[in-house]
Amino acid sequence: MEKVYRTQTYGEIPLKLNTGKGFVFPKGVEVKAHVDLQTGAVTFFIDPKDLEKMK
């Protein structure tokens, strides 16, 4: 069985990849994680809707 979890950094702030866009505050896309609950394997991914923001 596999489940998707949100990643977190300090406190409640999600882990993000910096896209280099944004003037005052850097913009980024959230990194999420697939977790296989039987093996413990973790795979990080970016939501398909956020892929356009990476270009």
ZIRA-V616620 format. One record per pair of residues at least 24 apart in sequence whose C-alpha atoms are under 8 Angstrom apart, sorted by sequence separation. I is the first residue (numbers start at 1). J is the second residue. D is the distance in whole Angstrom. If there is no record, write none. Layout:
BEGIN
I|J|D ; I|J|D
END
This chain:
BEGIN
7|31|7 ; 29|53|7 ; 6|31|8 ; 7|32|6 ; 28|53|8 ; 29|54|8 ; 6|32|5 ; 7|33|7 ; 5|32|6 ; 6|33|6 ; 4|32|7 ; 5|33|5 ; 4|33|6 ; 5|34|6 ; 4|34|4 ; 5|35|7 ; 3|34|6 ; 4|35|6 ; 2|34|7 ; 3|35|5 ; 2|35|6 ; 3|36|7 ; 2|36|4 ; 3|37|7 ; 19|53|7 ; 1|36|6 ; 2|37|6 ; 19|54|6 ; 1|37|6 ; 1|38|7
END
